[in-house]
Amino acid sequence: WPSVREEPLTQRKKYLAEQASFYLAVPVGVFFHELGHAIAVKLYGGEIISFLSSYRFFWGEVVHRGVYTPAERWLISLAGTLGSLLF
């Protein structure tokens, strides 16, 4: 990996950097996105049934139980985006 950071920046090095960012950063981003939802659910008194952040398929899911007002549901939805932005 040290040779990748050395000049000159070749097409191969650009490709390796793009692949690394996709396969390493995207799953971490998905984790923080779902964590944002989960934190909001807990803040509004909900129960987390399942928290899944999958590396292989690059997707996540928070299954929760609770009774929420429309504003709370909106904020729970928004929390995922905020988690992604913070990441």
WOVEN-V477361 format. One record per residue. N is the residue number from 1. RES is the residue in one letter. OMEGA is omega in radians with two decimals (NA if undefined). Layout:
BEGIN
n=N res=RES omega=OMEGA
n=N res=RES omega=OMEGA
END
This chain:
BEGIN
n=1 res=W omega=3.10
n=2 res=P omega=-3.14
n=3 res=S omega=3.13
n=4 res=V omega=-3.10
n=5 res=R omega=-3.12
n=6 res=E omega=3.06
n=7 res=E omega=-0.04
n=8 res=P omega=3.09
n=9 res=L omega=-3.09
n=10 res=T omega=3.08
n=11 res=Q omega=3.14
n=12 res=R omega=3.13
n=13 res=K omega=3.08
n=14 res=K omega=3.13
n=15 res=Y omega=3.13
n=16 res=L omega=3.12
n=17 res=A omega=3.11
n=18 res=E omega=3.13
n=19 res=Q omega=3.13
n=20 res=A omega=-3.13
n=21 res=S omega=-3.14
n=22 res=F omega=-3.04
n=23 res=Y omega=3.12
n=24 res=L omega=-3.04
n=25 res=A omega=-3.09
n=26 res=V omega=3.11
n=27 res=P omega=3.10
n=28 res=V omega=3.08
n=29 res=G omega=3.10
n=30 res=V omega=3.12
n=31 res=F omega=-3.12
n=32 res=F omega=3.07
n=33 res=H omega=-3.13
n=34 res=E omega=3.09
n=35 res=L omega=3.07
n=36 res=G omega=3.08
n=37 res=H omega=-3.07
n=38 res=A omega=3.12
n=39 res=I omega=3.13
n=40 res=A omega=3.11
n=41 res=V omega=-3.14
n=42 res=K omega=3.13
n=43 res=L omega=3.14
n=44 res=Y omega=3.02
n=45 res=G omega=3.13
n=46 res=G omega=3.13
n=47 res=E omega=3.09
n=48 res=I omega=3.10
n=49 res=I omega=-3.10
n=50 res=S omega=3.06
n=51 res=F omega=-3.07
n=52 res=L omega=3.02
n=53 res=S omega=-2.99
n=54 res=S omega=3.11
n=55 res=Y omega=-3.02
n=56 res=R omega=-3.05
n=57 res=F omega=3.08
n=58 res=F omega=3.09
n=59 res=W omega=3.12
n=60 res=G omega=-3.11
n=61 res=E omega=3.00
n=62 res=V omega=3.08
n=63 res=V omega=-3.06
n=64 res=H omega=3.13
n=65 res=R omega=3.11
n=66 res=G omega=3.09
n=67 res=V omega=-3.05
n=68 res=Y omega=3.01
n=69 res=T omega=3.08
n=70 res=P omega=3.12
n=71 res=A omega=3.11
n=72 res=E omega=3.09
n=73 res=R omega=3.12
n=74 res=W omega=3.14
n=75 res=L omega=3.06
n=76 res=I omega=3.09
n=77 res=S omega=-3.14
n=78 res=L omega=-3.09
n=79 res=A omega=3.09
n=80 res=G omega=3.11
n=81 res=T omega=3.11
n=82 res=L omega=3.08
n=83 res=G omega=3.10
n=84 res=S omega=-3.14
n=85 res=L omega=3.11
n=86 res=L omega=3.09
n=87 res=F omega=NA
END
